[in-house]
Amino acid sequence: MDNNSDKNVGQKIYELCDSIFPICRSLTGEGVRKTISILNQYIEDTGVQFDVHEVPSGTQAFDWTVPDEWVIRDAYIEDESGNRIIDFRKNNLHVMGYSTAVDTWCDLDELLTHIYTEPDQPEVIPYVTSYYSERYGFCMSENMKNSLTSGRYHMYIDSEHKKGSLTYADLVIKGEEEKEILITSYVCHPSMADNECSGPSLLAELVRYVISMKKRRYSYRFVLEPESLGAITYISQHLEVLKANVFAAFNLTCVGDNYAYSVVETPDADSISDRVIKNALIGRENTKFYSFLVRGSDERQYNAPGVDIPMISFCRSKFGTFPEYHTSDDNMSFVSPEGFMGSYEVMTKTILALENNYRFRTTVLCEPQLSKRGLSKAISQKSNYGNEMYFRHFLAFSNGKNDLIDIGNKINVPAADLLPYAERLAEEGLVERI
């Protein structure tokens, strides 16, 4: 993977997303392993790697059980002339996830009972799964279904369910403190760019960012897991350390499009994770904040009672809100380098804010004289005010009670953007960190 420093970060993430897009992934199986392998190649030159873990079928994870592993080799529907109506090898969305094997001829009426479409979007192939009940099925566009004529059809799926394992991967990068920032994404959907491939791709680039930091106050835990059951399994195996160390948590999903910026909040919407992500989004257009009541990704499991990890989900367009979601229209043309770049900027501002989120207190009584320290213009004129107001605002709220994120929220500036002002005021001896 090319990681030349002169390449735009958004373009690099886009290309990584593109490299894992064709892979057929599911809750278990080789697609998950292949995806993690590519992500490990992407960060190989940093000197760190994701540790890959296999959890055997039948393992109990709280109230759930790890299922048998699904293996699929081929699938198609062909007509009496041998023409393939759909072909798994051309688009892996054509097969319902976890389908059992089938090799039989049937008439059109029987065939239609095994076909899934999205009638309101007649040109797309839907994404459909049946993880926990044995059945088989095929997916196609409504237009294709309507074009089928009476006759005999050959339904063929070469698949099996076998004792295997569920795969997840994690990476812990140590900082000065044991306290951890948790960043997760999921690897379990087939070829969908925004809903599946964007989160792991951004996460891999954030690993590179964290490794490049000259100094790390906190430790970082990066996790790649199948959505829902993978999160449950991971939590069941790491609950003690998660509860002891993680103080802020972020799930990355649907982060590659170039539309809204969206956050699914924690249950009380007031955790450090909520506060910092909202601060990092200051100044961004089209921001949307969703209650935990409309949760839908791994923020569900991490915020569950008794687990209580304050995880938000960060998205561009929130999952389930855009028409391309869970369809073949969620392809590489729906995501963009610009969309990825925006998400990367928000998450790096989030990390910077957390790393530097001390409380600040002024060291002089009343308002200090800034001009003699070169922090304001000697001549007072409205056109000269400029950035000196940030110094004044920062001082005004440095009462020993407000932390960096508080101050940023009060003056409507991302906390990461206030760091140069905080550092200069500290150099001049006007504020101290608590």
C-alpha positions as CSV (number, residue, x, y, z in Angstrom):
1,M,0.0,0.0,0.0
2,D,1.4,3.4,-1.0
3,N,1.7,5.7,2.0
4,N,3.8,8.5,0.4
5,S,3.7,11.6,2.6
6,D,2.9,13.9,-0.4
7,K,-0.4,12.1,-1.0
8,N,-3.6,13.6,0.3
9,V,-4.8,11.8,3.5
10,G,-8.3,11.6,2.2
11,Q,-7.2,10.1,-1.1
12,K,-5.1,7.5,0.8
13,I,-8.1,6.5,2.9
14,Y,-10.3,6.3,-0.2
15,E,-7.8,4.0,-1.9
16,L,-7.7,1.7,1.1
17,C,-11.5,1.6,1.2
18,D,-11.4,0.7,-2.5
19,S,-9.0,-2.2,-1.9
20,I,-11.2,-3.9,0.6
21,F,-14.5,-3.1,-1.2
22,P,-14.6,-6.2,-3.4
23,I,-14.3,-8.7,-0.5
24,C,-17.3,-10.8,0.5
25,R,-17.5,-10.4,4.3
26,S,-20.0,-11.8,6.7
27,L,-20.3,-12.4,10.4
28,T,-17.5,-15.0,10.2
29,G,-15.2,-16.3,7.6
30,E,-12.3,-15.7,5.3
31,G,-13.6,-12.3,4.1
32,V,-13.1,-10.9,7.6
33,R,-9.6,-12.3,7.9
34,K,-8.6,-11.0,4.4
35,T,-9.9,-7.6,5.3
36,I,-7.9,-7.4,8.5
37,S,-4.8,-8.7,6.7
38,I,-5.1,-5.8,4.2
39,L,-5.5,-3.3,7.0
40,N,-2.4,-4.7,8.7
41,Q,-0.5,-4.3,5.5
42,Y,-1.5,-0.6,5.4
43,I,0.0,0.1,8.8
44,E,2.9,-2.3,8.5
45,D,5.5,0.4,8.2
46,T,4.5,2.0,11.5
47,G,5.9,-0.9,13.4
48,V,2.6,-2.0,14.9
49,Q,0.0,-4.6,13.9
50,F,-3.5,-5.6,14.8
51,D,-3.5,-8.8,16.9
52,V,-5.9,-11.2,15.3
53,H,-8.1,-13.4,17.6
54,E,-10.3,-16.4,16.7
55,V,-13.2,-17.2,19.0
56,P,-14.4,-20.8,18.3
57,S,-18.0,-21.6,17.2
58,G,-20.1,-22.5,20.2
59,T,-18.3,-20.0,22.6
60,Q,-20.7,-18.3,24.9
61,A,-20.6,-14.5,24.9
62,F,-23.0,-13.3,27.6
63,D,-26.5,-14.2,26.2
64,W,-25.2,-15.1,22.8
65,T,-23.4,-18.0,21.2
66,V,-20.7,-17.7,18.4
67,P,-22.3,-19.4,15.4
68,D,-20.8,-21.8,12.9
69,E,-18.6,-20.3,10.3
70,W,-20.1,-19.5,6.9
71,V,-18.1,-20.5,3.8
72,I,-19.4,-19.5,0.3
73,R,-17.6,-20.4,-2.9
74,D,-20.1,-19.7,-5.7
75,A,-23.7,-18.9,-6.4
76,Y,-25.9,-18.1,-9.4
77,I,-29.3,-18.4,-11.0
78,E,-29.5,-19.5,-14.6
79,D,-32.3,-20.1,-17.0
80,E,-33.0,-23.1,-19.2
81,S,-30.6,-21.8,-21.9
82,G,-27.7,-21.6,-19.4
83,N,-27.8,-17.8,-19.2
84,R,-26.9,-16.6,-15.7
85,I,-29.5,-14.2,-14.4
86,I,-27.4,-13.3,-11.4
87,D,-23.8,-14.2,-10.5
88,F,-22.3,-14.0,-7.0
89,R,-18.8,-13.6,-8.6
90,K,-20.0,-10.4,-10.3
91,N,-21.7,-8.9,-7.2
92,N,-21.5,-10.6,-3.8
93,L,-24.8,-8.8,-2.7
94,H,-26.7,-11.2,-5.0
95,V,-26.7,-13.9,-2.2
96,M,-28.5,-13.5,1.1
97,G,-25.8,-13.6,3.8
98,Y,-25.4,-17.0,5.6
99,S,-27.4,-18.8,2.9
100,T,-27.4,-22.6,3.1
101,A,-26.4,-24.6,0.0
102,V,-28.9,-25.3,-2.8
103,D,-28.6,-27.0,-6.2
104,T,-32.1,-27.4,-7.7
105,W,-34.3,-26.5,-10.6
106,C,-37.6,-24.8,-10.1
107,D,-40.4,-22.9,-11.8
108,L,-40.7,-19.1,-11.7
109,D,-43.3,-19.1,-8.9
110,E,-40.9,-21.2,-6.6
111,L,-37.9,-19.0,-7.6
112,L,-39.7,-15.8,-6.6
113,T,-40.2,-17.1,-3.0
114,H,-36.4,-17.0,-2.6
115,I,-35.8,-13.6,-4.2
116,Y,-35.4,-10.3,-2.3
117,T,-35.7,-6.9,-3.8
118,E,-36.2,-3.3,-2.7
119,P,-39.4,-2.4,-4.5
120,D,-39.2,1.4,-3.7
121,Q,-35.7,1.5,-5.3
122,P,-36.2,-0.7,-8.4
123,E,-32.7,-0.4,-9.7
124,V,-30.7,-1.5,-6.6
125,I,-29.7,-4.8,-5.2
126,P,-30.5,-5.0,-1.5
127,Y,-28.3,-6.4,1.2
128,V,-30.1,-9.2,3.1
129,T,-28.9,-11.6,5.8
130,S,-30.3,-14.5,7.8
131,Y,-27.7,-15.2,10.4
132,Y,-29.7,-17.2,13.0
133,S,-32.1,-19.3,10.9
134,E,-31.2,-21.7,8.1
135,R,-32.5,-20.6,4.7
136,Y,-31.2,-19.6,1.4
137,G,-32.0,-16.6,-0.8
138,F,-31.0,-14.4,-3.7
139,C,-31.0,-10.6,-4.1
140,M,-31.6,-8.7,-7.3
141,S,-33.2,-5.4,-8.4
142,E,-36.9,-5.1,-8.6
143,N,-36.5,-4.3,-12.3
144,M,-34.6,-7.6,-12.9
145,K,-37.2,-9.6,-11.0
146,N,-40.0,-8.1,-13.0
147,S,-38.2,-9.0,-16.2
148,L,-38.2,-12.7,-15.4
149,T,-40.4,-14.9,-17.6
150,S,-42.1,-18.2,-17.0
151,G,-39.8,-21.2,-17.3
152,R,-37.4,-23.4,-15.4
153,Y,-34.5,-21.9,-13.4
154,H,-31.5,-23.4,-11.7
155,M,-30.8,-22.1,-8.2
156,Y,-27.2,-22.8,-7.1
157,I,-25.4,-21.9,-3.9
158,D,-22.1,-23.6,-3.1
159,S,-21.8,-22.9,0.7
160,E,-21.4,-24.6,4.0
161,H,-21.7,-24.0,7.7
162,K,-18.9,-25.5,9.7
163,K,-17.3,-25.4,13.1
164,G,-14.9,-22.5,12.8
165,S,-14.5,-19.2,14.6
166,L,-15.5,-15.6,14.8
167,T,-12.5,-13.3,14.0
168,Y,-11.8,-9.9,15.6
169,A,-8.6,-7.8,15.8
170,D,-7.3,-5.3,18.3
171,L,-4.3,-3.1,18.8
172,V,-3.3,-1.2,22.0
173,I,-0.9,1.7,21.7
174,K,0.5,2.7,25.1
175,G,0.7,6.2,26.3
176,E,1.9,7.8,29.5
177,E,-1.3,6.9,31.3
178,E,-3.2,3.6,31.5
179,K,-6.4,5.4,30.7
180,E,-7.6,4.6,27.2
181,I,-9.4,6.1,24.2
182,L,-11.3,3.3,22.4
183,I,-11.9,3.5,18.7
184,T,-13.8,0.8,16.9
185,S,-15.3,-0.2,13.6
186,Y,-16.8,-3.3,12.1
187,V,-15.8,-5.8,9.4
188,C,-18.8,-8.0,8.6
189,H,-20.7,-6.6,5.5
190,P,-20.0,-7.5,1.9
191,S,-19.3,-4.9,-0.8
192,M,-20.7,-1.6,0.5
193,A,-18.4,1.3,0.6
194,D,-19.8,3.8,3.2
195,N,-21.6,1.4,5.5
196,E,-18.8,-1.2,5.6
197,C,-15.5,-0.2,4.2
198,S,-15.2,3.4,5.3
199,G,-15.0,2.9,9.0
200,P,-12.1,0.4,9.1
201,S,-10.2,2.5,6.5
202,L,-10.4,5.6,8.6
203,L,-9.5,3.7,11.7
204,A,-6.4,2.3,10.0
205,E,-5.3,5.9,9.1
206,L,-6.0,7.0,12.7
207,V,-3.6,4.3,13.9
208,R,-1.0,5.9,11.7
209,Y,-1.8,9.3,13.2
210,V,-1.6,8.1,16.8
211,I,1.7,6.3,16.1
212,S,3.1,9.6,14.6
213,M,2.3,11.6,17.8
214,K,5.5,12.8,19.5
215,K,3.9,12.4,22.9
216,R,0.9,10.4,24.0
217,R,-0.8,11.3,27.2
218,Y,-3.4,8.4,26.9
219,S,-3.3,4.9,25.6
220,Y,-5.3,4.0,22.5
221,R,-7.3,0.8,21.9
222,F,-8.3,0.1,18.3
223,V,-10.8,-2.7,17.7
224,L,-12.1,-4.3,14.4
225,E,-15.0,-6.7,15.0
226,P,-18.1,-8.0,13.3
227,E,-20.9,-5.6,14.1
228,S,-23.2,-6.5,17.1
229,L,-22.1,-10.1,17.9
230,G,-18.5,-9.2,17.4
231,A,-18.8,-6.3,19.8
232,I,-20.6,-8.5,22.3
233,T,-17.9,-11.1,22.0
234,Y,-15.1,-8.6,22.4
235,I,-16.7,-7.0,25.5
236,S,-17.3,-10.5,27.0
237,Q,-13.6,-11.2,26.7
238,H,-12.3,-7.7,27.8
239,L,-15.0,-6.3,30.1
240,E,-12.7,-5.8,33.1
241,V,-10.0,-3.9,31.3
242,L,-12.5,-1.9,29.3
243,K,-14.4,-0.8,32.5
244,A,-11.1,0.0,34.3
245,N,-9.4,2.0,31.5
246,V,-11.6,3.3,28.8
247,F,-12.9,6.9,29.5
248,A,-13.9,7.9,25.9
249,A,-15.1,5.7,23.0
250,F,-15.9,6.2,19.3
251,N,-17.4,3.9,16.8
252,L,-16.7,4.8,13.2
253,T,-19.3,3.9,10.5
254,C,-20.5,5.6,7.3
255,V,-17.6,8.1,7.4
256,G,-16.8,8.3,3.7
257,D,-19.6,10.3,2.1
258,N,-19.6,14.1,1.7
259,Y,-22.9,15.1,3.1
260,A,-23.8,15.5,6.8
261,Y,-21.7,15.0,9.9
262,S,-23.7,12.9,12.3
263,V,-23.4,11.6,15.9
264,V,-25.4,9.0,17.7
265,E,-25.1,10.1,21.3
266,T,-24.6,8.1,24.5
267,P,-27.7,7.4,26.6
268,D,-27.4,10.6,28.7
269,A,-25.7,12.6,25.9
270,D,-23.3,14.2,28.3
271,S,-20.2,12.0,28.5
272,I,-16.7,13.2,27.6
273,S,-17.2,11.4,24.2
274,D,-20.4,13.5,23.5
275,R,-18.7,16.7,24.6
276,V,-15.5,16.3,22.6
277,I,-17.1,15.2,19.3
278,K,-19.6,18.0,19.4
279,N,-16.8,20.4,20.1
280,A,-14.7,19.0,17.2
281,L,-17.7,19.6,14.9
282,I,-18.0,23.3,15.6
283,G,-17.8,25.2,12.3
284,R,-18.8,22.2,10.2
285,E,-21.9,22.6,8.1
286,N,-24.8,20.2,8.3
287,T,-24.2,18.6,11.6
288,K,-26.8,16.3,13.1
289,F,-27.1,14.8,16.6
290,Y,-29.2,11.7,17.1
291,S,-30.6,10.5,20.4
292,F,-29.5,7.1,21.7
293,L,-33.1,6.1,21.0
294,V,-32.2,5.7,17.3
295,R,-29.1,3.7,18.0
296,G,-28.2,0.9,15.6
297,S,-24.5,0.1,15.6
298,D,-22.0,-1.0,18.2
299,E,-22.7,1.9,20.5
300,R,-25.6,-0.3,21.6
301,Q,-23.5,-2.9,23.2
302,Y,-20.8,-0.7,24.7
303,N,-23.4,1.5,26.4
304,A,-25.4,-1.4,27.7
305,P,-26.1,-1.4,31.5
306,G,-23.3,-3.0,33.3
307,V,-20.9,-2.4,30.5
308,D,-21.3,1.4,30.5
309,I,-18.5,2.4,28.1
310,P,-19.4,5.9,26.9
311,M,-19.4,5.2,23.2
312,I,-20.8,7.5,20.5
313,S,-21.1,6.6,16.8
314,F,-19.5,9.1,14.4
315,C,-20.8,9.1,10.9
316,R,-21.1,11.4,7.9
317,S,-24.6,10.4,6.8
318,K,-26.0,8.3,9.7
319,F,-26.6,4.7,8.9
320,G,-30.2,4.0,7.8
321,T,-30.9,7.6,6.8
322,F,-29.6,7.6,3.2
323,P,-31.2,5.7,0.3
324,E,-27.9,4.1,-0.7
325,Y,-27.7,2.3,2.7
326,H,-27.7,-1.5,2.5
327,T,-27.9,-1.5,-1.3
328,S,-25.6,-1.8,-4.3
329,D,-25.7,2.0,-4.6
330,D,-23.4,2.2,-1.6
331,N,-20.4,1.8,-3.9
332,M,-17.2,3.6,-4.4
333,S,-18.9,6.5,-6.2
334,F,-20.9,7.3,-3.1
335,V,-17.8,7.9,-1.0
336,S,-15.0,10.4,-1.8
337,P,-11.5,11.6,-0.7
338,E,-13.1,14.8,0.4
339,G,-15.6,13.0,2.6
340,F,-12.9,10.9,4.2
341,M,-10.8,14.0,4.7
342,G,-13.5,15.7,6.6
343,S,-14.0,12.7,8.9
344,Y,-10.2,12.4,9.5
345,E,-10.0,16.1,10.5
346,V,-12.9,15.7,13.0
347,M,-11.4,12.7,14.6
348,T,-7.8,14.1,14.8
349,K,-9.3,17.3,16.4
350,T,-11.1,15.0,18.8
351,I,-7.9,13.2,19.7
352,L,-5.9,16.4,20.1
353,A,-8.7,17.9,22.3
354,L,-8.7,14.8,24.6
355,E,-4.9,14.7,24.8
356,N,-4.8,18.3,26.0
357,N,-8.0,18.5,28.0
358,Y,-6.7,20.0,31.2
359,R,-8.4,22.6,33.3
360,F,-6.9,26.1,33.1
361,R,-6.5,28.8,35.7
362,T,-5.2,32.4,35.3
363,T,-2.2,33.4,37.3
364,V,-2.9,37.1,37.6
365,L,-5.8,38.9,39.2
366,C,-8.1,40.8,36.9
367,E,-7.4,41.2,33.2
368,P,-3.7,41.1,32.3
369,Q,-2.1,43.5,29.9
370,L,-1.6,41.7,26.6
371,S,0.1,44.3,24.5
372,K,3.3,44.4,26.6
373,R,3.6,40.6,25.9
374,G,3.0,41.0,22.2
375,L,-0.4,39.3,22.4
376,S,-2.4,42.2,21.1
377,K,-1.8,45.3,19.0
378,A,-0.3,48.3,20.6
379,I,-2.8,50.5,18.6
380,S,-6.4,49.7,19.4
381,Q,-8.6,49.8,16.3
382,K,-11.5,47.5,15.4
383,S,-9.7,46.2,12.3
384,N,-6.9,45.0,14.5
385,Y,-8.9,42.9,17.0
386,G,-8.4,39.7,15.0
387,N,-7.1,36.7,16.9
388,E,-6.3,38.6,20.1
389,M,-9.9,38.1,21.1
390,Y,-9.1,34.4,21.4
391,F,-6.5,35.2,24.0
392,R,-9.0,37.4,25.9
393,H,-11.7,34.8,25.7
394,F,-9.4,32.0,26.8
395,L,-8.3,34.0,29.8
396,A,-11.9,35.1,30.7
397,F,-12.9,31.4,31.1
398,S,-9.7,30.1,32.7
399,N,-11.2,30.0,36.2
400,G,-9.8,26.6,37.3
401,K,-13.2,25.0,36.7
402,N,-13.4,24.9,32.9
403,D,-11.3,22.4,30.9
404,L,-10.2,23.0,27.3
405,I,-13.3,21.5,25.8
406,D,-15.5,23.7,28.1
407,I,-13.7,26.8,27.0
408,G,-13.9,25.8,23.3
409,N,-17.7,25.2,23.7
410,K,-18.2,28.5,25.5
411,I,-16.5,30.5,22.8
412,N,-17.6,28.3,19.9
413,V,-14.2,27.2,18.8
414,P,-12.9,23.6,18.4
415,A,-10.7,22.9,21.4
416,A,-7.9,21.6,19.1
417,D,-7.8,25.1,17.5
418,L,-7.4,26.8,20.8
419,L,-4.2,24.9,21.7
420,P,-1.8,27.5,20.2
421,Y,-3.4,30.2,22.3
422,A,-3.3,28.1,25.4
423,E,0.3,27.3,24.8
424,R,1.3,30.9,24.2
425,L,-0.5,32.1,27.3
426,A,1.2,29.4,29.3
427,E,4.6,30.5,27.9
428,E,3.8,34.0,29.1
429,G,2.9,32.7,32.5
430,L,-0.6,33.9,32.3
431,V,-2.3,30.6,32.7
432,E,-1.5,27.3,34.3
433,R,-2.8,23.8,33.7
434,I,-4.5,22.0,36.6
